[in-house]
Amino acid sequence: MAALSAAGFGIWVGDLGLYGLGAWIGRPLARRRPMSWFVDEEHLDRAAEWFQHRGARVLWIARFVPGTRLATYVAAGTLRVPFARFAWLTLAACLVWTPLLGGAAFLLGKRALLLAEQYQRLALPILLSTLLLLWFATKIVAPMFTWRGRRGLLGRWLRLTRWEFWPPWAFYPPVVLHVLWLAIQHRRLTLFTAVNPAMPAGGFIGESKAQIVEGLGTAAGRVVRTRSLPAALNVQERLAVVRELQSELGVPFPIVLKPDAGQRGSGVKVAHSFEDVEHWLSTIRADALVQEFAGGLEFGVFYYRYPQEDRGRVFSITRKVFPEVVGDGVRTLEDLIWSDPRAVALAEVYLHRNRERLWEVPGAGERRCLVDLGNHCQGSIFLDGTHLLTPELERAIDEVSRGYRGFYFGRYDVRAQSVEDFQAGRFKVIELNGATSEATHIYDPKYSVFEAWRILRAQWRILFEVARQNHSAGVPTAPVGELVAEIRRYRRAARSHPA
């Protein structure tokens, strides 16, 4: 009896140690690379909530299934399951497990040792098979028994079969290989950084939006009014800058807040109140901007000009559509998102962006816009708008571009009150991106992935031709080491962006 008590106590202390290990290194480790690439704080919070409500049976079962205790108990610590709850559950499991283990050893004797040896030889295959079955059961079988689970499976299937939803690592390898081939042909790996002398590294990554707006100037009223919010200022000083812009605009809200160096809509906020502004400013430690909010329709216009030519060309136009759901007076906004045939593919994105109003029930016929930012990865729908090009529009874009000394290649994000205004060249530039811009009309569902790759190959061929002409005229290229350092600086700054 004393031996069993000592063994049981030792096992329980070991369980508590695994919990402590997870609590000590779990969350901090999840915030560091490479773990941060796969796990974020929001997912950990959701898992913690799930553990709070349904974790008791998991903690109990893990004691009796070989190979699962380590991962489960460390995860419990990482997710900060209440310690008292964990301790009592594992103690109860030990009070059952230890007598069973000791009784089996007493009754079976050497036969138990033989079985243990056989199990050790098969432990790894059994564990791997168990994990595979558990994954299949939890990820595929279990969701099929609920409506929301089935909608989630449909969303995963759409993301798998429709390339516009593919992650970057699945879509971009052919593009990267083509860029490397062009660099080899032109005999300079970083030649592309000479494409826009006005931007550091040609606008490769992390270019300052404030500097770009300054380079564009007023452009005959075609650029949104902007103020810089340097990181050196405190929140109150930044608020004073925001109020200064609002006074100039004559309209307090909405206004746009964004990091000075950001991509794909990261950290951008459309603020509708001072509470929104204060909260956003309190969560960002990097240089930022406050901008006039330009309402209306949004378009992406891809432009290029060869340095030896007087006129530039529009390569691509993207019409951006902000997805909506229509209420029926019965279902919540969350249910409407899961029900929508396209929104279901990006349900996690829309649920996150609308997390504060998911419980609301829109009235019958009431339309709810799911996003207010024209970024594909943030949930906007991109359609081919090349047919909207007119001589007036191309002339207006070229006029703005030639006013920015040292700019030759990139994509404008603009807003206009109507399609007719846009075609007539009446628009406001809200952003301009350089070398790594995309002709985003490729995300129109009518294009296959092979057509998208063909368009991007043509885009990069033009980029290298423009960069070669600039380099021949004396524009330097950025060293590889400088690009690597710039990527690191951008990633450090991106970690300070609010969600």
C-alpha positions in Angstrom: 0.0 0.0 0.0 2.8 2.4 0.9 4.5 1.7 -2.4 1.3 2.4 -4.4 0.8 5.6 -2.4 4.3 6.8 -3.1 4.0 5.8 -6.8 0.7 7.6 -7.1 2.0 10.7 -5.4 5.1 10.7 -7.7 2.9 10.4 -10.8 0.7 13.3 -9.6 3.7 15.5 -8.9 5.0 14.7 -12.4 1.6 15.8 -13.9 1.8 19.1 -12.0 5.3 19.5 -13.3 4.1 19.1 -16.9 1.4 21.7 -16.2 4.0 24.1 -14.8 6.3 23.6 -17.8 3.5 24.6 -20.1 2.5 27.6 -17.9 6.2 28.7 -17.8 7.3 28.5 -21.4 4.0 27.9 -23.4 2.7 31.4 -24.0 6.1 33.1 -24.3 7.3 30.3 -26.7 4.1 30.8 -28.8 5.0 34.4 -29.3 8.4 33.6 -30.7 9.3 32.4 -34.2 8.8 29.8 -35.6 5.9 29.0 -33.2 4.3 32.4 -33.9 4.0 31.4 -37.6 1.6 28.7 -36.6 -0.1 29.8 -33.4 -1.5 33.3 -32.5 -2.9 34.7 -29.3 -6.5 34.6 -30.5 -6.3 30.9 -31.2 -4.8 30.2 -27.8 -7.6 32.2 -26.2 -10.2 30.2 -28.1 -8.6 27.0 -27.1 -8.4 28.1 -23.5 -12.1 28.8 -23.5 -12.8 25.4 -25.0 -10.6 23.7 -22.4 -12.5 25.6 -19.7 -15.8 24.1 -20.8 -14.9 20.7 -22.2 -11.4 20.0 -21.0 -12.2 17.8 -18.0 -12.8 14.7 -20.0 -9.7 15.3 -22.1 -7.5 15.6 -18.9 -9.1 12.5 -17.5 -8.7 10.4 -20.7 -5.1 11.4 -21.2 -4.1 9.7 -18.0 -5.3 6.3 -19.4 -4.1 6.6 -23.1 -0.4 6.1 -23.4 1.5 8.8 -25.3 -1.1 11.6 -24.8 -0.3 12.7 -21.3 2.7 14.8 -22.1 1.1 16.9 -24.9 -2.2 17.3 -23.1 -0.9 18.4 -19.7 1.7 20.8 -21.2 -1.1 22.2 -23.3 -3.3 22.7 -20.2 -0.5 24.7 -18.6 0.0 26.8 -21.8 -3.7 27.6 -22.0 -3.8 28.5 -18.3 -6.5 26.0 -17.3 -7.2 26.9 -13.6 -4.5 25.2 -11.5 -6.9 24.0 -8.8 -9.2 22.4 -11.5 -6.2 20.7 -13.1 -4.8 19.5 -9.8 -8.1 17.9 -8.6 -8.8 16.2 -11.9 -5.3 14.7 -12.3 -5.3 13.7 -8.6 -8.6 11.8 -9.2 -7.2 10.2 -12.3 -4.1 9.1 -10.4 -6.3 7.6 -7.6 -7.8 5.3 -10.2 -4.8 4.8 -12.5 -2.2 3.8 -9.8 -4.2 0.9 -8.2 -5.1 -0.4 -11.7 -1.4 -0.3 -12.7 -0.3 -1.8 -9.4 -3.1 -4.5 -9.4 -2.2 -5.5 -13.0 1.4 -5.9 -12.0 0.5 -8.0 -9.0 -1.9 -10.3 -10.8 -0.1 -10.7 -14.0 3.5 -10.5 -12.7 6.1 -11.5 -15.4 3.3 -11.6 -18.0 2.7 -7.9 -17.4 6.4 -7.2 -17.9 6.3 -9.2 -21.2 3.3 -7.2 -22.4 5.0 -4.0 -21.4 8.1 -5.0 -23.5 5.8 -5.8 -26.5 4.0 -2.5 -26.1 7.3 -0.6 -26.1 8.2 -2.0 -29.5 4.8 -1.0 -30.9 4.4 2.2 -28.9 5.5 4.6 -31.7 3.2 3.0 -34.5 0.3 2.8 -32.0 0.8 6.5 -31.0 1.1 7.7 -34.6 -2.0 5.7 -35.6 -3.9 7.0 -32.6 -3.0 10.6 -33.4 -4.0 10.1 -37.0 -7.3 8.7 -36.0 -7.9 11.4 -33.4 -7.1 14.1 -36.0 -9.5 12.5 -38.5 -12.2 12.0 -35.9 -12.0 15.6 -34.6 -11.3 17.5 -37.8 -13.5 15.5 -40.3 -16.0 13.1 -38.6 -17.1 15.2 -35.6 -17.8 18.4 -37.5 -20.2 16.5 -39.8 -22.6 16.0 -37.0 -23.4 19.8 -36.6 -24.5 22.4 -39.2 -21.7 24.8 -38.3 -19.2 21.9 -38.5 -20.4 21.0 -42.0 -20.2 24.7 -43.1 -16.6 24.8 -41.7 -15.7 21.7 -43.8 -17.2 23.3 -46.9 -15.1 26.4 -46.2 -12.0 24.4 -46.0 -12.8 22.6 -49.2 -13.3 25.9 -51.0 -10.0 27.2 -49.7 -8.4 24.1 -51.0 -10.0 24.0 -54.5 -10.1 27.8 -55.3 -6.7 29.1 -55.7 -7.6 32.7 -54.8 -7.8 31.4 -51.2 -4.5 29.6 -51.3 -1.8 30.7 -48.7 1.3 32.5 -50.1 3.5 29.4 -49.7 1.2 27.5 -52.1 0.8 30.2 -54.8 4.0 32.1 -55.1 6.8 29.5 -55.7 6.4 29.6 -59.5 6.5 33.4 -59.3 9.6 33.4 -57.2 11.3 31.0 -59.6 10.4 33.3 -62.5 11.9 36.3 -60.7 15.1 34.4 -60.0 15.3 33.4 -63.7 14.9 37.1 -64.7 17.6 38.1 -62.2 19.9 35.5 -63.8 19.1 36.7 -67.3 19.8 40.3 -66.3 22.9 39.2 -64.3 22.0 41.1 -61.2 20.1 39.5 -58.3 18.6 42.7 -56.9 18.2 44.6 -60.1 14.5 45.0 -59.4 15.3 47.4 -56.5 16.2 50.1 -59.1 12.7 50.2 -60.5 11.6 53.2 -58.3 14.5 55.4 -57.3 12.1 57.5 -55.1 11.5 54.5 -52.8 14.0 52.6 -50.7 14.8 49.4 -52.5 12.3 50.4 -55.1 9.4 49.7 -52.7 10.4 46.1 -52.0 9.1 46.0 -48.5 8.3 48.3 -45.6 8.4 51.5 -47.7 7.2 54.6 -45.7 3.7 55.6 -46.6 4.3 59.1 -45.3 7.2 59.5 -47.6 5.2 58.3 -50.6 2.3 60.7 -49.8 4.9 63.5 -49.5 6.3 62.5 -52.9 2.9 62.5 -54.5 2.2 65.9 -53.1 -1.3 67.3 -53.4 -1.6 66.0 -57.0 -4.3 68.5 -57.9 -6.5 67.2 -55.0 -6.2 63.6 -56.0 -4.4 62.4 -52.8 -6.1 61.9 -49.4 -4.9 64.4 -46.8 -2.5 62.7 -44.4 -0.6 63.4 -41.2 2.3 61.5 -39.7 2.0 60.0 -36.2 5.7 59.4 -35.2 6.4 56.7 -32.6 8.3 59.2 -30.6 5.0 61.0 -29.7 2.9 59.8 -26.8 -0.8 59.0 -27.2 -2.0 62.5 -26.2 0.4 64.2 -28.7 -0.8 61.8 -31.4 -4.4 62.6 -30.6 -3.6 66.3 -31.0 -2.3 65.6 -34.5 -5.5 63.6 -35.3 -7.7 66.5 -34.1 -5.7 68.9 -36.2 -6.5 66.9 -39.4 -10.1 66.6 -38.4 -10.3 70.3 -38.0 -8.9 70.8 -41.5 -11.3 68.3 -43.0 -14.3 69.8 -41.2 -15.6 66.2 -40.6 -14.5 64.4 -37.4 -15.3 60.8 -38.4 -14.6 58.4 -39.9 -10.9 58.7 -40.3 -8.3 56.1 -41.3 -5.4 55.0 -39.1 -2.6 52.8 -40.4 1.0 51.8 -39.8 3.6 53.8 -41.7 5.1 50.6 -42.9 2.6 47.9 -43.5 1.3 45.5 -46.2 -1.9 43.7 -47.1 -4.0 45.9 -44.8 -2.1 44.9 -41.7 -3.1 47.1 -38.7 -5.3 49.4 -40.7 -8.3 50.8 -38.8 -11.3 52.8 -39.9 -12.1 54.8 -36.7 -15.6 56.0 -36.0 -15.0 57.6 -32.6 -12.3 59.0 -30.3 -12.5 55.7 -28.3 -11.5 53.8 -31.5 -8.6 56.2 -32.0 -7.3 56.1 -28.5 -7.5 52.3 -28.4 -5.7 51.9 -31.7 -3.0 54.4 -30.7 -2.4 52.7 -27.4 -1.7 49.4 -29.2 0.8 50.5 -31.8 4.4 51.4 -31.0 5.6 52.0 -34.6 5.3 55.1 -36.8 1.8 55.6 -38.1 -0.5 57.8 -40.2 -3.9 59.3 -39.9 -5.7 59.9 -43.2 -8.8 61.4 -44.6 -11.5 58.8 -45.2 -12.4 58.7 -48.9 -15.8 57.1 -49.3 -17.3 55.5 -52.4 -16.0 52.7 -54.6 -12.5 51.4 -54.4 -10.2 50.3 -57.3 -6.7 49.1 -57.7 -4.8 50.6 -60.7 -1.5 49.1 -61.7 0.7 51.6 -63.6 4.2 51.6 -65.2 6.3 53.9 -67.3 9.6 53.2 -69.0 12.1 56.0 -68.1 12.9 56.7 -71.7 9.2 57.4 -72.5 7.0 60.4 -71.8 3.8 58.6 -71.2 3.0 55.7 -68.9 0.5 52.9 -69.2 -2.2 51.3 -67.0 -1.4 47.5 -66.9 -4.4 46.4 -64.7 -7.5 47.7 -63.0 -9.2 45.9 -60.1 -12.7 46.6 -59.0 -13.0 45.9 -55.2 -16.2 44.7 -53.8 -16.9 44.7 -50.1 -18.9 41.6 -49.2 -22.3 41.9 -47.6 -24.8 39.6 -45.9 -28.5 40.3 -45.8 -30.4 39.9 -42.6 -33.7 38.0 -42.2 -34.6 39.1 -38.7 -34.0 35.7 -37.3 -30.4 34.7 -37.7 -27.4 36.3 -36.0 -24.6 37.9 -38.0 -22.4 34.9 -37.2 -25.0 32.5 -38.7 -25.4 34.7 -41.8 -21.6 34.6 -42.3 -21.6 30.8 -42.1 -24.6 30.6 -44.4 -23.2 32.7 -47.2 -21.9 30.6 -50.1 -18.6 32.7 -50.5 -18.2 34.1 -47.0 -18.0 30.6 -45.6 -14.6 30.2 -47.3 -13.2 33.1 -45.2 -15.4 32.7 -42.2 -12.6 33.0 -39.7 -11.5 36.3 -41.3 -15.0 37.8 -41.2 -15.8 36.4 -37.7 -12.6 38.1 -36.4 -13.3 41.4 -38.1 -16.9 41.5 -36.8 -16.2 39.8 -33.4 -17.9 42.6 -31.4 -21.2 42.3 -33.2 -21.6 38.6 -34.0 -24.5 38.2 -31.6 -26.6 40.9 -33.4 -29.6 39.9 -35.4 -29.9 42.2 -38.5 -33.5 43.0 -39.5 -35.2 41.5 -42.6 -33.5 43.0 -45.7 -30.9 44.8 -43.7 -27.5 44.7 -45.3 -24.3 44.3 -43.2 -20.9 45.0 -44.8 -18.4 42.5 -43.5 -15.2 44.5 -44.2 -14.3 48.1 -44.8 -10.8 47.6 -46.2 -10.0 46.8 -49.9 -7.6 44.0 -49.2 -8.1 40.5 -50.6 -6.5 38.8 -47.6 -8.8 40.8 -45.4 -11.9 39.5 -47.2 -12.6 41.9 -50.0 -13.7 40.5 -53.4 -11.4 41.4 -56.3 -12.9 41.5 -59.8 -11.3 42.3 -63.2 -12.0 46.0 -64.0 -9.7 46.4 -67.0 -12.6 47.1 -69.2 -13.2 50.4 -67.2 -10.0 52.0 -68.6 -10.6 55.2 -70.5 -8.1 57.8 -72.0 -9.2 60.2 -69.3 -8.4 57.8 -66.5 -5.1 56.7 -67.9 -4.1 60.4 -68.4 -5.0 61.2 -64.8 -3.0 58.3 -63.4 -0.1 59.3 -65.6 -0.3 62.9 -64.5 -0.2 61.9 -60.8 2.7 59.4 -61.4 4.9 61.8 -63.4 4.5 64.3 -60.5 6.2 61.8 -58.2 9.8 62.2 -59.3 11.5 58.8 -59.3 8.4 56.6 -59.5 7.8 54.3 -62.5 6.1 51.1 -61.4 3.5 50.2 -58.8 -0.2 50.0 -57.9 -2.5 52.7 -56.7 -5.4 52.1 -54.4 -8.0 54.8 -55.2 -11.6 55.6 -54.3 -14.2 57.4 -56.4 -17.8 58.3 -55.8 -19.0 56.3 -58.9 -17.7 54.3 -61.8 -18.3 57.3 -64.0 -16.2 59.6 -61.8 -13.4 56.9 -61.8 -13.4 56.6 -65.6 -13.3 60.4 -65.9 -10.2 60.6 -63.7 -12.0 62.0 -60.6 -10.6 59.9 -57.8 -8.5 60.1 -54.6 -5.4 58.1 -54.0 -5.4 56.3 -50.6 -2.2 54.3 -51.1 0.6 53.6 -53.5 2.8 50.5 -53.4 6.1 49.9 -55.3 8.1 46.9 -56.6 6.2 44.1 -54.9 2.8 45.3 -56.0 0.5 42.9 -57.8 -1.9 43.3 -60.6 -4.7 42.2 -58.3 -7.3 41.7 -61.0 -5.9 38.1 -61.2 -8.0 37.2 -58.1 -11.2 37.5 -60.2 -12.7 33.9 -60.0 -12.8 33.8 -63.8 -9.0 33.5 -64.0 -7.3 30.1 -63.5 -4.1 29.9 -61.5 -2.2 29.4 -64.7 -3.6 32.6 -66.2 -2.7 34.4 -62.9 0.9 33.1 -63.1 1.1 34.2 -66.8 0.0 37.8 -65.8 2.4 38.0 -63.0 5.2 36.8 -65.2 4.4 39.6 -67.7 4.3 42.1 -64.8 7.8 41.1 -63.5 9.2 41.1 -67.0 8.2 44.8 -67.3 9.6 45.5 -63.8 13.0 44.2 -64.7 13.0 46.1 -68.0 12.2 49.4 -66.2 14.8 48.6 -63.5 17.5 47.8 -66.2 16.9 51.2 -67.9 17.1 53.0 -64.5 20.3 51.1 -63.5 21.9 51.9 -66.9 21.2 55.6 -66.2 23.1 55.3 -62.9 20.4 54.2 -60.3 22.1 51.9 -57.8 20.7 48.6 -56.7 20.3 47.5 -53.1 22.7 44.9 -51.7 21.3 41.6 -50.6 22.3 42.3 -47.0 20.4 45.5 -47.0 17.2 43.8 -48.2 17.6 41.1 -45.5 18.0 43.9 -42.9 14.9 45.7 -44.2 12.8 42.5 -44.0 13.9 42.1 -40.4 13.0 45.7 -39.6 9.7 45.3 -41.2 8.8 42.2 -39.3 9.8 43.8 -36.0 7.6 46.7 -36.7 4.7 44.5 -37.9 4.7 42.7 -34.5 3.6 46.1 -33.0 0.6 46.5 -35.4 -2.8 46.1 -33.8 -5.0 43.3 -35.1 
